[in-house]
Amino acid sequence: MAKQTKTTAGEQAGEPDNGHLQPEQDNLEQDKPEQDPLQTLESVKDLLLRTQANFENYRKQVQKRMEEMQEVAARDVLLGVLPLFDNLDLALNHFDPGHSADFLKGVTLISTQFTAFLEQQGVTVIPAVGEKFDPFLHEAILKTASDQPEWIVLEEYQRGFRLHGKIIRHAKVRISAGKKVEERAGENTPNVHPKKNHPENNQFENNYPENNQEKSTP
């Protein structure tokens, strides 16, 4: 009887009682914080918003690339059509009044319609005559003396155009070099035009009169 009591006591001392541990584990699981459903919903909404923003950025990039491709295609087409516009200008500028007036009206109508077509395609004409020379807009073919201030555009040889605000062809022009050398007051310099060797004028064809008379010595 004593031996059985000892064994029972040993079992009680050496072996864990699962019946007492199970409630404690249940209590630990119950103590874990549950995830807030509202917080989960906010996380999902945030993910959806970021995904939507990324897709919107991608859509804008694709649209921009398509617009650029369309501009390039339109530019190539217009560059092929512009010589026709140049020929119309030549016909109008060199028209002989002795010819039929109906011909002039017809050519003028074509030019007007073609100008309207270009404007619908986003093409605008670059101002030239009377404007100050701008190397970003104009290409100087000739620089000659005149009564106009220096760098003023005197004549337009070929029109320049923009496409959606971007230069597709510069205007070819003749610009003023200012008054003639002999008309400038207070010049006691040697027989060399003061701007002849200026680096800015090396790219232009100058038409300055040369004074070949030698100064007489006293």
PEFENPE-V614747 format. One record per residue. N is the residue number from 0. RES is the residue in one small letter. SS is DSSP state (helix for helix, strand for strand, loop for the rest). PHI is phi in whole degrees, -180 to 180 (* if undefined). OMEGA is omega in whole degrees, -180 to 180 (999 if undefined). Layout:
n=<N | N>
res=<RES | RES>
ss=<SS | SS>
phi=<PHI | PHI>
omega=<OMEGA | OMEGA>
//
This chain:
n=<0 | 1 | 2 | 3 | 4 | 5 | 6 | 7 | 8 | 9 | 10 | 11 | 12 | 13 | 14 | 15 | 16 | 17 | 18 | 19 | 20 | 21 | 22 | 23 | 24 | 25 | 26 | 27 | 28 | 29 | 30 | 31 | 32 | 33 | 34 | 35 | 36 | 37 | 38 | 39 | 40 | 41 | 42 | 43 | 44 | 45 | 46 | 47 | 48 | 49 | 50 | 51 | 52 | 53 | 54 | 55 | 56 | 57 | 58 | 59 | 60 | 61 | 62 | 63 | 64 | 65 | 66 | 67 | 68 | 69 | 70 | 71 | 72 | 73 | 74 | 75 | 76 | 77 | 78 | 79 | 80 | 81 | 82 | 83 | 84 | 85 | 86 | 87 | 88 | 89 | 90 | 91 | 92 | 93 | 94 | 95 | 96 | 97 | 98 | 99 | 100 | 101 | 102 | 103 | 104 | 105 | 106 | 107 | 108 | 109 | 110 | 111 | 112 | 113 | 114 | 115 | 116 | 117 | 118 | 119 | 120 | 121 | 122 | 123 | 124 | 125 | 126 | 127 | 128 | 129 | 130 | 131 | 132 | 133 | 134 | 135 | 136 | 137 | 138 | 139 | 140 | 141 | 142 | 143 | 144 | 145 | 146 | 147 | 148 | 149 | 150 | 151 | 152 | 153 | 154 | 155 | 156 | 157 | 158 | 159 | 160 | 161 | 162 | 163 | 164 | 165 | 166 | 167 | 168 | 169 | 170 | 171 | 172 | 173 | 174 | 175 | 176 | 177 | 178 | 179 | 180 | 181 | 182 | 183 | 184 | 185 | 186 | 187 | 188 | 189 | 190 | 191 | 192 | 193 | 194 | 195 | 196 | 197 | 198 | 199 | 200 | 201 | 202 | 203 | 204 | 205 | 206 | 207 | 208 | 209 | 210 | 211 | 212 | 213 | 214 | 215 | 216 | 217>
res=<m | a | k | q | t | k | t | t | a | g | e | q | a | g | e | p | d | n | g | h | l | q | p | e | q | d | n | l | e | q | d | k | p | e | q | d | p | l | q | t | l | e | s | v | k | d | l | l | l | r | t | q | a | n | f | e | n | y | r | k | q | v | q | k | r | m | e | e | m | q | e | v | a | a | r | d | v | l | l | g | v | l | p | l | f | d | n | l | d | l | a | l | n | h | f | d | p | g | h | s | a | d | f | l | k | g | v | t | l | i | s | t | q | f | t | a | f | l | e | q | q | g | v | t | v | i | p | a | v | g | e | k | f | d | p | f | l | h | e | a | i | l | k | t | a | s | d | q | p | e | w | i | v | l | e | e | y | q | r | g | f | r | l | h | g | k | i | i | r | h | a | k | v | r | i | s | a | g | k | k | v | e | e | r | a | g | e | n | t | p | n | v | h | p | k | k | n | h | p | e | n | n | q | f | e | n | n | y | p | e | n | n | q | e | k | s | t | p>
ss=<loop | helix | helix | helix | helix | helix | helix | helix | helix | helix | helix | helix | helix | helix | loop | loop | loop | helix | helix | helix | helix | helix | helix | helix | helix | helix | helix | helix | helix | helix | helix | loop | loop | loop | loop | loop | helix | helix | helix | helix | helix | helix | helix | helix | helix | helix | helix | helix | helix | helix | helix | helix | helix | helix | helix | helix | helix | helix | helix | helix | helix | helix | helix | helix | helix | helix | helix | helix | helix | helix | helix | helix | helix | helix | helix | helix | helix | helix | helix | helix | helix | helix | helix | helix | helix | helix | helix | helix | helix | helix | helix | helix | helix | loop | loop | loop | loop | loop | loop | loop | helix | helix | helix | helix | helix | helix | helix | helix | helix | helix | helix | helix | helix | helix | helix | helix | helix | helix | helix | helix | loop | loop | strand | strand | strand | loop | loop | loop | loop | loop | loop | strand | loop | loop | loop | loop | loop | strand | strand | strand | strand | strand | strand | strand | loop | loop | loop | loop | loop | loop | loop | strand | strand | strand | strand | strand | strand | strand | loop | loop | strand | strand | strand | loop | loop | strand | strand | strand | strand | loop | strand | strand | strand | strand | strand | strand | loop | loop | loop | loop | helix | helix | helix | loop | loop | loop | loop | loop | loop | loop | loop | loop | loop | loop | loop | loop | loop | loop | helix | helix | helix | loop | loop | loop | strand | strand | loop | loop | loop | loop | loop | loop | loop | loop | loop | loop | loop | loop>
phi=<* | -66 | -66 | -68 | -66 | -66 | -65 | -65 | -66 | -68 | -63 | -70 | -84 | -97 | -108 | -72 | -98 | -63 | -65 | -83 | -79 | -60 | -62 | -66 | -64 | -62 | -67 | -65 | -65 | -71 | -77 | -65 | -69 | -80 | -72 | -70 | -60 | -65 | -65 | -63 | -64 | -64 | -64 | -65 | -63 | -62 | -64 | -65 | -64 | -66 | -65 | -65 | -64 | -63 | -66 | -65 | -63 | -63 | -63 | -66 | -63 | -64 | -64 | -64 | -65 | -65 | -64 | -64 | -65 | -66 | -64 | -63 | -64 | -65 | -63 | -64 | -66 | -67 | -63 | -78 | -90 | -58 | -57 | -64 | -65 | -63 | -66 | -64 | -61 | -62 | -64 | -72 | -71 | -110 | -72 | -94 | -58 | -72 | -83 | -64 | -70 | -64 | -62 | -64 | -64 | -65 | -66 | -63 | -64 | -61 | -63 | -65 | -65 | -68 | -63 | -63 | -62 | -62 | -64 | -65 | -87 | 88 | -97 | -127 | -84 | -83 | -61 | -135 | -59 | 88 | -87 | -77 | -58 | -128 | -62 | -80 | -116 | -119 | -119 | -79 | -91 | -147 | -130 | -129 | -72 | -162 | -79 | -79 | -61 | -63 | 77 | -82 | -74 | -94 | -149 | -112 | -87 | -151 | -68 | -108 | -138 | -112 | -123 | 54 | 85 | -103 | -69 | -112 | -158 | -76 | -80 | -91 | -138 | -111 | -117 | -86 | -103 | 93 | -71 | -65 | -62 | -72 | -91 | -83 | -82 | 71 | -99 | -120 | -86 | -60 | -75 | -140 | -64 | -61 | -107 | -62 | -101 | -67 | -60 | -69 | -94 | -66 | -87 | -112 | -87 | -96 | -131 | -81 | -70 | -95 | -96 | -93 | -79 | -83 | -70 | -78 | -84 | -67>
omega=<178 | -180 | 180 | 178 | 180 | 180 | 179 | 178 | 179 | 177 | 180 | -177 | -172 | -176 | 180 | 179 | -178 | 179 | 178 | -177 | -175 | 178 | 180 | 178 | 178 | 179 | 179 | 179 | 179 | -179 | 179 | -179 | 177 | -180 | -177 | 179 | 179 | 178 | 177 | 179 | 179 | 179 | 179 | 179 | 178 | 178 | 179 | 180 | 179 | 177 | 179 | 179 | 178 | 179 | 179 | 177 | 178 | 179 | 179 | 178 | 179 | 180 | 179 | 179 | 178 | 179 | 178 | 178 | 178 | 179 | 179 | 179 | 179 | 180 | -180 | 180 | -177 | 178 | 176 | -178 | -175 | 176 | 176 | 178 | 178 | 180 | 176 | 178 | 180 | 180 | -180 | -177 | -178 | -179 | 178 | -179 | -180 | 180 | -175 | 178 | 179 | 178 | 179 | 179 | -180 | 180 | 178 | 179 | 178 | -180 | 180 | 179 | -179 | 177 | 178 | 178 | 179 | 180 | 177 | 179 | 179 | -179 | 176 | -179 | 178 | 177 | -176 | -172 | -179 | 179 | 174 | -177 | 178 | -177 | 177 | -178 | -172 | 173 | -176 | 177 | -176 | 177 | -174 | 177 | 180 | 177 | 179 | 176 | -179 | 177 | 175 | 179 | -178 | -175 | 179 | 179 | -179 | -177 | 173 | -175 | 170 | 172 | -176 | 177 | -179 | -179 | 174 | 174 | 178 | 176 | 178 | -168 | 168 | -175 | -177 | 173 | -177 | -178 | -180 | -175 | -175 | 180 | -179 | -175 | 173 | -180 | 174 | -177 | 177 | -175 | 177 | 179 | -174 | -178 | -174 | -178 | 179 | -177 | -179 | -176 | -180 | -177 | -177 | 175 | -177 | -179 | -178 | 175 | 180 | 179 | -175 | 180 | 179 | 178 | 179 | 180 | -179 | 999>
//
